Amino acid sequence: MDRLTAGQHAATLSALDDLWSQTEVIEIDNPLVRRAADLSRRFALRGYDAVHCASAEQIADQDLIAVAGDRHLLEAWHQLGLATVDTNPPNG
């Protein structure tokens, strides 16, 4: 994989600025960590994936779409009833 050019980097930062305004930031607290631990065991998730899973579950409103490329995380979200988008290419 090649590095971004200066122009691609600038465009990516601009896209991030646009997306960030639509992002809900979740504070990590003890109940979230405990839920992440439970989800980690239930779905065999790695640490950060379990925190992402618990965070998405905490938000869980009808506008939430959880996006990832990790199949275990996507499956966990699916089993929890969350809408998901898989960033993996088809057949990938």
Stockholm file with secondary structure:
# STOCKHOLM 1.0

chainA/1-92         MDRLTAGQHAATLSALDDLWSQTEVIEIDNPLVRRAADLSRRFALRGYDAVHCASAEQIADQDLIAVAGDRHLLEAWHQLGLATVDTNPPNG
#=GR chainA/1-92 SS CCCCCHHHHHHHHHHHHHHHTTCCCCCCCHHHHHHHHHHHHHHTCCHHHHHHHHHHHHHCCTTCCEEESCHHHHHHHHHTTCCEEECSCTTC
#=GC SS_cons        CCCCCHHHHHHHHHHHHHHHTTCCCCCCCHHHHHHHHHHHHHHTCCHHHHHHHHHHHHHCCTTCCEEESCHHHHHHHHHTTCCEEECSCTTC
//
